[in-house]
Amino acid sequence: MSEAKTLEYTADYVVVGAGASCLAFVDTLINESAATVIIVDNRHKPGGHWVDAYSFVTLHQPSFFYGVNSKELSQGKIDHCGLNQGLNELATGAEVQAYFDNVMREILLPSGRVRYFPMCEYVGEGRVKHLISGEEFRVHYTRKLVDSTYYKTAIPATHTPQFARDASLTMVPPNALPQILNQHTHGFSHFTLLGGGKTAIDTCLWLLQHQVNPDNITWYMPRDAWFIDRKNTQPTSAFFNDTIGAQARQMEAIAASDSITDLFLKLESAEVLLRLDPEVLPQMFHGATISRLELEQIRRVKNIVRKGRIIKLGADEIVFTQGTETSAANSLYIDCTASAITNLKIEPVFQDDIIKIQMVRAYQPTFSASFIAHLELCYDNNDKKNQLSKVVPLPNTLEDWVEMTYRNMMNQFFWSKEPGLKAWMLKQRLDGFSQLVNNVRFYQLDKLKILNRMRKAAKPAIIKLKAYREGITLSSQQ
Ligand SMILES: Cc1cc2nc3c(=O)[nH]c(=O)nc-3n(C[C@H](O)[C@H](O)[C@H](O)COP(=O)(O)OP(=O)(O)OC[C@H]3O[C@@H](n4cnc5c(N)ncnc54)[C@H](O)[C@@H]3O)c2cc1C
């Protein structure tokens, strides 16, 4: 009897991962070319980490410039209630999931040029394993293999905590809170948040919103972070003074600073960045974006333990890298320690016949992926493509912020020298900011004044960032 033949599939591009980066890349690829694509993803639905997100997650930046280029995510609304009130709407996790599902079902698959293999692990060398049947098949590309999994986004629901825990303590990811706490019998009178990032902030806000007394919350904060004021990320014209004004203020702050610490203090005075506690100087920057109303709320929590990273959650004692604490009786421990992005290394985006999707504009993963697809189609050689897609590293430390901002500004400068790219960006939904600047008219003197301030401060800011870069070690180089 002959052995069953391994199935083989071929397309111009094979993309590993079906998260936001993949979908933004493929959307641009199929809209700007006749390419065919195979997408392989180990989750059961498109959307990557959003598929397993906690139910109360939202985008932390406006929906306006998130998703894929050819389909709106935003409904063009300003929030009138809640802690984002007065600002452009933020899609909820459920909306983001539904959106990515629609992108697959209504745009990519109906194109007839995309094949999607969910529940399938790419194991390398063209081999793919179906996670339910265990059967293997092969995928081949005639042009490129695209790795959209490079950042290895981790979330509490799926990661393994990096500390030991006594089995007598109850620890859950934020996903479990609504189900556990809607039982009369849950028995928890205290809540302990583990982690200092955006997930911990969201969870804190959720507890406060659901009538938990702030005195019944303890927050284990390994490092304090600087936050971006969400008001400064609004891509609509009513917010020009906030958004583009913040860019001008940022450049002026950089130019006027005399050390990295001084720079961050100046960014705070210029209302570009926020922090939880005015008495504690943050040493971390992960790009978390919050509104001032959210900041006001989280400041109600006063039991903040700053003793470094957790080593062990013991039955009687919590051990940190810099001290210990007594375990809280009847506390529910909520694990918010997953680092959204676990791979901080950077590599060239275009490598022979492989594309490694990474960020080429700070905080904008979907714009970056769409931009990379456009470069792939419009330029012939990898050297030129890499010149135009210098990776903007993901920040962890304050020094990383310097590198990120420097590279971001340099990319913007090089793109502005390419007329084709400039024209392309102006038509992209995902690039709200170029349009905001381009729409300024000669009679809008206030706006022109802001643009002039920005232009004037750009060169001194770049010189200052260059000077800071010379003396620093970056997380991405470790
Ligand atoms: C809570 C939260 C809120 C956020 N809010 C915003 C925001 O407001 N704005 C913003 O711009 N960004 C935001 N981000 C950043 C966010 O990470 C990106 O927007 C984006 O969703 C990342 O998508 P990705 O495709 O790069 O990665 P992922 O979502 O991780 O997708 C990669 C996919 O590849 C799969 N995969 C990995 N290895 C393999 C393999 N070998 N075979 C098959 N499949 C594989 C993974 O399972 C996953 O499905 C947020 C992130 C988090 C965690």
Ligand as a Chemical Component Dictionary entry (heavy atoms), coordinates in Angstrom:
data_LIG
# 
_chem_comp.id                   LIG 
_chem_comp.type                 NON-POLYMER 
_chem_comp.pdbx_formal_charge   0 
_chem_comp.three_letter_code    LIG 
# 
loop_
_chem_comp_atom.comp_id 
_chem_comp_atom.atom_id 
_chem_comp_atom.alt_atom_id 
_chem_comp_atom.type_symbol 
_chem_comp_atom.charge 
_chem_comp_atom.model_Cartn_x 
_chem_comp_atom.model_Cartn_y 
_chem_comp_atom.model_Cartn_z 
_chem_comp_atom.pdbx_ordinal 
LIG C1  C1  C 0 -3.610 44.856 25.733 1  
LIG C2  C2  C 0 -2.950 45.421 24.533 2  
LIG C3  C3  C 0 -3.430 46.627 23.976 3  
LIG C4  C4  C 0 -2.815 47.166 22.853 4  
LIG N1  N1  N 0 -3.303 48.341 22.340 5  
LIG C5  C5  C 0 -2.723 48.860 21.228 6  
LIG C6  C6  C 0 -3.212 50.101 20.643 7  
LIG O1  O1  O 0 -4.124 50.738 21.129 8  
LIG N2  N2  N 0 -2.624 50.558 19.532 9  
LIG C7  C7  C 0 -1.568 49.913 18.966 10 
LIG O2  O2  O 0 -1.070 50.359 17.946 11 
LIG N3  N3  N 0 -1.081 48.764 19.500 12 
LIG C8  C8  C 0 -1.622 48.241 20.614 13 
LIG N4  N4  N 0 -1.121 47.093 21.165 14 
LIG C9  C9  C 0 0.071  46.511 20.571 15 
LIG C10 C10 C 0 -0.287 45.211 19.873 16 
LIG O3  O3  O 0 0.613  44.263 20.336 17 
LIG C11 C11 C 0 -0.285 45.325 18.392 18 
LIG O4  O4  O 0 -1.225 46.271 18.036 19 
LIG C12 C12 C 0 -0.657 44.065 17.610 20 
LIG O5  O5  O 0 -1.916 43.543 18.006 21 
LIG C13 C13 C 0 0.409  43.008 17.633 22 
LIG O6  O6  O 0 0.080  42.132 16.590 23 
LIG P1  P1  P 0 1.105  41.151 15.932 24 
LIG O7  O7  O 0 0.457  40.607 14.720 25 
LIG O8  O8  O 0 2.416  41.822 15.744 26 
LIG O9  O9  O 0 1.357  40.011 17.030 27 
LIG P2  P2  P 0 0.362  38.900 17.615 28 
LIG O10 O10 O 0 -0.929 39.479 17.982 29 
LIG O11 O11 O 0 1.150  38.217 18.687 30 
LIG O12 O12 O 0 0.135  37.887 16.388 31 
LIG C14 C14 C 0 1.057  36.897 16.017 32 
LIG C15 C15 C 0 0.314  35.606 15.753 33 
LIG O13 O13 O 0 1.239  34.632 15.319 34 
LIG C16 C16 C 0 0.956  33.388 15.946 35 
LIG N5  N5  N 0 2.166  32.554 15.873 36 
LIG C17 C17 C 0 3.336  32.725 16.543 37 
LIG N6  N6  N 0 4.207  31.751 16.188 38 
LIG C18 C18 C 0 3.574  30.962 15.282 39 
LIG C19 C19 C 0 3.948  29.787 14.549 40 
LIG N7  N7  N 0 5.148  29.237 14.650 41 
LIG N8  N8  N 0 3.035  29.221 13.715 42 
LIG C20 C20 C 0 1.805  29.767 13.571 43 
LIG N9  N9  N 0 1.408  30.881 14.231 44 
LIG C21 C21 C 0 2.276  31.462 15.072 45 
LIG C22 C22 C 0 0.536  33.829 17.337 46 
LIG O14 O14 O 0 -0.151 32.823 18.055 47 
LIG C23 C23 C 0 -0.360 35.014 16.987 48 
LIG O15 O15 O 0 -1.663 34.568 16.684 49 
LIG C24 C24 C 0 -1.704 46.516 22.281 50 
LIG C25 C25 C 0 -1.218 45.332 22.849 51 
LIG C26 C26 C 0 -1.821 44.780 23.967 52 
LIG C27 C27 C 0 -1.272 43.505 24.561 53 
# 
loop_
_chem_comp_bond.comp_id 
_chem_comp_bond.atom_id_1 
_chem_comp_bond.atom_id_2 
_chem_comp_bond.value_order 
_chem_comp_bond.pdbx_ordinal 
LIG C1  C2  SING 1  
LIG C2  C3  SING 2  
LIG C2  C26 DOUB 3  
LIG C3  C4  DOUB 4  
LIG C4  N1  SING 5  
LIG C4  C24 SING 6  
LIG N1  C5  DOUB 7  
LIG C5  C6  SING 8  
LIG C5  C8  SING 9  
LIG C6  O1  DOUB 10 
LIG C6  N2  SING 11 
LIG N2  C7  SING 12 
LIG C7  O2  DOUB 13 
LIG C7  N3  SING 14 
LIG N3  C8  DOUB 15 
LIG C8  N4  SING 16 
LIG N4  C9  SING 17 
LIG N4  C24 SING 18 
LIG C9  C10 SING 19 
LIG C10 O3  SING 20 
LIG C10 C11 SING 21 
LIG C11 O4  SING 22 
LIG C11 C12 SING 23 
LIG C12 O5  SING 24 
LIG C12 C13 SING 25 
LIG C13 O6  SING 26 
LIG O6  P1  SING 27 
LIG P1  O7  DOUB 28 
LIG P1  O8  SING 29 
LIG P1  O9  SING 30 
LIG O9  P2  SING 31 
LIG P2  O10 DOUB 32 
LIG P2  O11 SING 33 
LIG P2  O12 SING 34 
LIG O12 C14 SING 35 
LIG C14 C15 SING 36 
LIG C15 O13 SING 37 
LIG C15 C23 SING 38 
LIG O13 C16 SING 39 
LIG C16 N5  SING 40 
LIG C16 C22 SING 41 
LIG N5  C17 SING 42 
LIG N5  C21 SING 43 
LIG C17 N6  DOUB 44 
LIG N6  C18 SING 45 
LIG C18 C19 SING 46 
LIG C18 C21 DOUB 47 
LIG C19 N7  SING 48 
LIG C19 N8  DOUB 49 
LIG N8  C20 SING 50 
LIG C20 N9  DOUB 51 
LIG N9  C21 SING 52 
LIG C22 O14 SING 53 
LIG C22 C23 SING 54 
LIG C23 O15 SING 55 
LIG C24 C25 DOUB 56 
LIG C25 C26 SING 57 
LIG C26 C27 SING 58 
# 
